[in-house]
Amino acid sequence: MLSWTFFLLALRSYILAWQPKKSSTLRFLDVTLGTLSLALFLLLPREFHWMPFLATALLIGFFTYRRFTQGYKFSFQSLLGWSSLYVMGAFAALICTFFTADQRVGKVVMTGNAQSEWVSWKNPRSDLEGAWLESYEVIVEDSKGKELSRQHLFGDLVGIRAQVLTIHWPFHLLGFSNLCHLESLHNGYTTSSRHNLFPHLASSLPFSFPALQKLWTKLYHGQWKIPGIKTATLESTYLPLVTAELQPNQGSYWLIVGNSGLTSIIAED
């Protein structure tokens, strides 16, 4: 909400700059503060909440009206207050520039539904094998809740692989966040012996917006080089298909992209 406060302060400064019979020094000061406020608005995370925004807008509107009717009166307390506010905003913007906030990019839902299916496989160091294996239903959704995949997987774990385009200056300063495409879904195992013994399966995940697939491919593979869009990375996270009691896991997890890579947290429904 701090960013929207600076947005309102930018409007206030630009409005006061047009105040009639104002000295050029004060007019220049208002334009400078307005530009600084607008820059901080673009740099800070723009989380919006109606009630705090309206309360702040009414408060700033009241003091703007008072400035129009009573004029400007210098005071040390006012200077100290404004200086503290802008120093705090600049410090918060600096932190947001160097430390990217975590970003939700999708959701994995374990329904708890299981079924047995016959699976045949051949590992590099074994003959052809076949067995009835338990498979568990897994749903993958994008960040908006759109279902991308619903299928049964066998194994101990389910892994998600994502393609990530990291956004840097100048787009990051304008409020753009990293771009992420959930690429594929694959099974896994808790131990190396099970990993070498049992079969593996992977499947691709569709694009949330198929029309953007060609654009993404060109950006991701470097066919289009745009300043501020850096090399893509592949990251993976694993979630349990079964509980410690070897029962089907039932729950949902948010997929998070941040400084630590692609991670997950339990979603509270």
Secondary structure, 3 states (H helix, E strand, C coil): CHHHHHHHHHHHHHHHHCCCCCCHHHHHHHHHHHHHHHHHHHHCCCCCCHHHHHHHHHHHHHHHHHHHHHCCCCCHHHHHHHHHHHHHHHHHHHHHHHCCCCEEEEEEEEEEEEEEEEEEECCCCCCCEEEEEEEEEEEEEECCCCEEEEEEEECCEEEEEEEEECECCCCHHHCCCCEEEEEEEEEECCCHHHHHHCCCCEEECCCCCHHHHHHHHHHHCCCCCCCCECCCEEEEEEEECECCCCCECEEEEEEEEECCEEEEEECCC
